[in-house]
Amino acid sequence: MQTVNIRQLKTNPSTVLAAAREDDMVVVMNRDQPQALLVDLEQLNLPDLPAVRVALAISLFRGGSVSAGFAARMTGKPLPEMLTLLSSLGLPLTGGVAANEVRDEMRQAHDWLAKPVA
């Protein structure tokens, strides 16, 4: 287990993430107190990591932290599939998202639906 302070995390986050990937976890210290714990999802050896990614994406979308498009990228799902999933959960698809972001995502969904089936 490694420890880093907040300044180290801000200065070089990729190094801290690599340490979490290589070690079991990284403890982030705020002054001399542990503040956060970074754990690489792959290190958790979860039986169904894709389902965990979907649950995390839904939770972040529900809280307004990410857009539907970002949630789709997190899960590796096509945007139309993610929109269908979010809608089936009764989540409003345009909550606090900027109108131009919604238009971009709808354009991506339309383009995806227009692709010929191979």
SULPE-V877639 format. One record per backbone hydrogen bond with DSSP energy under -0.5 kcal/mol. NH is the residue of the N-H (numbers start at 0). CO is the residue of the C=O. E is the energy in kcal/mol with one decimal. If there is no record, write none. Layout:
nh,co,e
NH,CO,E
NH,CO,E
//
This chain:
nh,co,e
1,24,-1.6
3,26,-2.4
5,28,-1.2
8,4,-2.0
9,5,-2.6
10,6,-2.6
11,7,-2.4
14,11,-0.6
15,11,-1.4
16,12,-2.6
17,13,-2.2
18,14,-2.1
19,15,-2.0
20,16,-2.0
21,17,-2.4
22,18,-3.1
25,37,-2.2
26,1,-3.0
27,25,-0.5
27,35,-2.8
28,3,-3.5
28,26,-0.6
29,32,-3.2
30,28,-0.6
31,29,-0.5
32,29,-1.7
34,27,-3.6
35,27,-1.6
37,25,-3.2
38,36,-0.5
39,19,-0.7
42,39,-1.1
43,39,-0.7
43,40,-0.9
44,41,-1.1
48,45,-0.7
50,47,-0.6
51,47,-1.6
52,48,-2.4
53,49,-2.0
54,50,-2.5
55,51,-2.6
56,52,-2.5
57,53,-2.6
58,54,-2.3
59,55,-2.6
60,56,-2.4
61,57,-3.0
62,58,-2.0
63,60,-1.5
64,59,-2.4
65,59,-0.9
70,66,-2.4
71,67,-2.4
72,68,-2.1
73,69,-2.3
74,70,-1.6
75,71,-1.5
76,71,-1.6
81,77,-2.1
82,78,-3.0
83,79,-2.2
84,80,-2.2
85,81,-2.9
86,82,-2.5
87,83,-2.5
88,84,-1.1
89,86,-1.9
90,85,-2.2
94,91,-0.5
101,97,-1.9
102,98,-2.4
103,99,-2.2
104,100,-2.3
105,101,-2.5
106,102,-2.4
107,103,-2.3
108,104,-2.3
109,105,-2.6
110,106,-2.7
111,107,-2.4
112,108,-2.4
113,109,-1.7
114,110,-0.7
114,111,-0.8
//
